[in-house]
Amino acid sequence: MKRACGLDVHKDTIFCATFDGQKHGPVKEYSTVTPSIRAMGEDMQSVGVDTVAMESTGMYWIPIWNILEEMGFNLMLVNPYLIKQMPGRKSDVKDAQWIATLLHKGLLRSSLVPCQEIRELRTYSRKYVKLQQRQTAVLTEMERTMEMCSIRITSFVSNISGKSVMKVIRQLVQGETNPKVLAESIHGRIVNKHKKEVVEQALTGFITAHHRFILEQSLEEFDMLVSQTSKCLSKMSVLCNEHYKDQMKLLLTIPGVSDISAMIILAETGADMKAFENSGKFSGWTGLRPRNDESAGKYKSTATTKGNRFFRAVLVQIAWAAIRTKGSSFKEKFNRLAMRKSRKKALIAIARKIGVVIWNVLNYEQVYNAEMLIIYDQGKLNAKILYHQKEHDRLQKLAQR
């Protein structure tokens, strides 16, 4: 390596230090505006810098990365936890020099920064997730407003955003208060299950002008969020069909994976498993693998680690769908695990297992095959047979009492 550069990135300033293996160059301070970043890149090129490392400080590193990447530098993004300065010697100047020193000696481990297409897809997917969360908050607000008006129809439905409830809300906003008219918007299955009189009583409320105003505001916000969500999905679909059509087809063969979850998987993982040495490293990156916390032969904690929260959330959602899929091996595995541990822990185990499957499907570019998950170990089979025989004998003895 010729001359390495370390950047200590802040909101308004960047400290730039270089190291050639023998001594540090002068540490320069730059602003985070675009002309200053380009000037910093030109200064680094003038002294022969070809590799740059920086901390992943919030979102402040993103514009610096984009500009320096365009200028042709080899970039490395590093977790700040791994490059902390020695206690009592911390300053912005020394931090930049420390990063440059570690980079030149090859002691830094780069975080995953995918290509431009994946970064664009990730922007859309994370915006989609946030829009979904805001939709849920607005729906909860509308439900609370209706309960303040003594409209209790949400007690009879499983989904607040269903067509029946939304039709009732739109009629209330328009000024309709007759429970018989409102009941016509309720699905027949709900009316037959709870009886028409009960449904009409639940739709009989005391609605004031300010309640109707708040409900109208929430409805407008909800419609706007639905429209924005649809646009995000459209952008994601275009990108995936253009660049990652084959990977989408592979992911859709896994039980529980839908079109939306497949696009989020591609956005978070980068669709290239070469960044991870094996499925175990991939599980550690997701944060679903038990932590390694052992001392003196005792395990202090087996809780899961911190990982990619967006990817971990979608994996858990896929696990919920997989254990409800008929004929799925994940359903059988979940039922066995839930017998000896809590359902939540069993679900996390299934999510980790699905993560391993995703790594194998994308790494080897093969469709999901449930039979490949079944590994017959004669010793384990004999142990299971002996266990079930003992349980059978125990139950027979209890039945004879």
C-alpha positions, 0 to 999 in steps of 0.5 A: 500500500502506498499512502493510506488516508484516514477520515474522522467524519463529523456533521460539519467537519472532516479531519483528514490524515495520511500515513506512508508507513513511517510518518504521518502527514499534516492533518487537514480539516475540511468542511462537509460541503460538496466543493470542500469534499472534492477539494479534499479528494484532489489534495489526497490524489496529489500526495498519492493516496489511493485507499481511504478509510472512514468511520460509519458515523450515522449518515454523515459518511454517505455523501463523502463516500459517494463523492470519493467513490466517483473520484476513483478512490478505494474506500473502506467503511469501518465500525467505530467500535473496532477502531476506538482510540486508547483512553486519555489520548482521544482527539479528532486529529489523533482519531484520523491518524489512528485510522490511517495507521490501522489502514496502512497496516491492514488491521481494519475490517470493512463493513458491507457497502453494496453497489449503487443499484443496491444502495438505491434499492435499499433507499426505497425499501427502507422508506417503504418500511417506515411508511408501513410503520406510519400507516399503522400509527395513523390507523391506530389514531383513527381507531382511537378517534372512533372509540371516542365517538362510541363507534365500536366496529373495530372490535368485530374485525381482525384488520383495521385497514380492511375495506369494511372499516375504511368504508365506514370511516369515509362515510363518517367523514362525509357526515353519515351517522345512520347505523343502518346505512353504515352497516351496509358497508360491513362485509356479510361474513361479519354481519352473519357472525355477530348478527345485524342488530349487534353490528348496528349497535356498534355503529351507533355513536355520538359524533361531534364536529371536531371528531369528524375533523380529526378523522378527516385529517387522519384519513387524508394522511392515510391515503397519502401514505398509501399512495407513497407506499405504492410508488416505493413498491413500483420503484423497487419492482422496476429495479429488481426486474431490471437487475435481479430477476434471477435472484428474485425467482430463487428467493420466491421458492423459499416458503414464506417469502413474498415479492415484497420480502424478496425485494427487501432481502435483496436490498439489505444483503446486496444479492451477493453472498461473496461478502460473507465467508459462510452461512455462519458469518451471515447469521452473525451479520443478521444478529440472529445467532446466539452471542459468544459470552463464555467465561470459566466454562459458564455461559453468561448470555446466549441472547442474540447479537445486534445486527441489521435491524431491517433484515432481521425484521423481515426474516422474522416476518418470513418465519411467521409465514413459513410456520403457517405454510402447509407442508413446510419443514419449517412448520414441523421444526417450529412445533418441535422447538416450541415443545421445549422452549418458548414460542418466541425463541422457537420463532427466532431459531426458525428465522435464523434457519431461513437466513441460512437457507437464503445464503445457500440459495443465493450463494449456490444459485439453486432453488430451495429444496426442502430435502436438502435440509434433512440430514440423517445422523444415525446416532441422533435418530437412535437417541430420538427413538429411545426418547420417544420410547421412554415417553411412550412408556411413561404415558402408559404408566400414567394411564394405568393409574 
